[in-house]
Amino acid sequence: MTIGVFDSGVGGLTVLNELLRLVPHADYLYFGDTARLPYGSKSAETVARYAISSARLLQERGATLMVIACNTATALAMPQIEKSLSVPALGVIAPGAQRVAAISRSKSAVVIGTEGTVASGAYPRALAAYGISATQKACPLFVPLVEEGWTDHSVTEEVARIYLSELFSRTGNADRRPPSKSAAASDSQPDVLLLGCTHYPLLKPLLRRLVPAQVSIVDSAESTAQKVAEIVSAMQKENPSTPVRPSASAAASASSIQFFVTDSVEKFQRLGQRFFSRKIENVSHLDLET
Amino acid sequence: MTIGVFDSGVGGLTVLNELLRLVPHADYLYFGDTARLPYGSKSAETVARYAISSARLLQERGATLMVIACNTATALAMPQIEKSLSVPALGVIAPGAQRVAAISRSKSAVVIGTEGTVASGAYPRALAAYGISATQKACPLFVPLVEEGWTDHSVTEEVARIYLSELFSRTGNADRRPPSKSAAASDSQPDVLLLGCTHYPLLKPLLRRLVPAQVSIVDSAESTAQKVAEIVSAMQKENPSTPVRPSASAAASASSIQFFVTDSVEKFQRLGQRFFSRKIENVSHLDLET
């Protein structure tokens, strides 16, 4: 089985990390549309056009299951992407929302993401289907801060504190105090922070320090990989003769991973290495516009 | 005369501001390649391809003089852009370097810009021609901070302090103290900070507070507009019958300004308004890829 993973850049590598952990014997094709990133600040029409051309390319190269590992593309263009492909596709929003639904007791969550993801309202819509109300906040500085490598920097902590300040009434140092009975019983307090951008998992330790202790952090990269693992497992149960890899003898070997990028290969390797748990090799440059 | 102004997004509006001040009776076509921004983190090949298609479009629409109001495009692709056009083109780097040469006494300058501009080495090369040595620093967080509207924010000040910390030996509060005789006499201290990105003029008041008092800040947006004014004036002296505007009766009226963008018109107007001194009207969407 070949899983195509698509993102606007390096953020989707956090999804690929989780996929390699949970679905270790599949082969992977990763596409980073680095010449046209970031998608986060662009309009729905532009993002849809870019995402469709990118996803089709992975399908042409042999992907039999597509993971849209980009929150903005999922939020703004998932129906169009699915329509343009002949293989099944999974976005990051539905699995993230499902995970929130499974763990939220107060039925109230905070969603942070790019400007495009937030403006789309995709997460609040997905969460509303589970009876969960969502407060959203666009955090446009998080992606450049992560790409600068300042994942545990005092500046990033200050930016996060500003972005999160109105979202949790007890954001800050108050998380060291045990929650009072009345606060714990209140249903209006959000008890989940959903990371609605694949760059944000790198900020998890920093965000953990800032949000109240009773708030769980849900990472849509991880939730998506879990969903893919379930799908692959279901496919195998349904048709036990379908191996994850074509040759049974290869089942014990490591996945093959091929990367495609639209901008510089060297830049992708350099920046991507901050996001990816293995060495980034086998990167090819592709030009989508010729 | 119709002047075409090209940038990857809204930053070139700082150049257009200065042009409207210094060459008020020309007509203007502004092109913001907002669907493909930012150029700052992309490779030379990609930037050249994008910039050429954008500049050609302005020429087709009637521009008779082209201003490449984007430091990254100028740094990475100026010769290719000039070759692809039949009208004269002016980038932002040569005028910025020329202005530094005119005012630096220590013959040492600091250049700040995007990753792409810095990596190209275009400013140090241009400055070396005037016998000026340059220290460079990429400041990738400045553009997103400006676009977030945090032009006078404590976070931006902290980021600037970090970026500039090693560039001026007396960066910080020390600029309040009168320079010692030995420091003032030293030729090795940079005495100019060149803003090598069209977003940075919005940070000028903040940067002014951080760099030593004896350091001048050169803004390539302003230097470029001055150069354009000189060119236009020379063209008129050479051929006095060539009016800036086709009809003499229109000479006293305001410039006409038309904007073209590749992403959302509404987003360009909203973000651009922070950069532009007049109301942004007459914006059309163009799709370069179809």
Interface residues (C-beta under 8 A of the other chain):
Chain A: T34 A35 R36 P38 S41 K42 S43 E45 T46 R49 P140 L141 V143 P144 L145 E147 E148 S154 V155 E158 V159 I162 T262 D263 S264 K267 E289
Chain B: T34 A35 R36 P38 S41 K42 S43 E45 T46 R49 P140 L141 V143 P144 L145 E147 E148 S154 V155 E158 V159 I162 T262 D263 S264 K267 E289
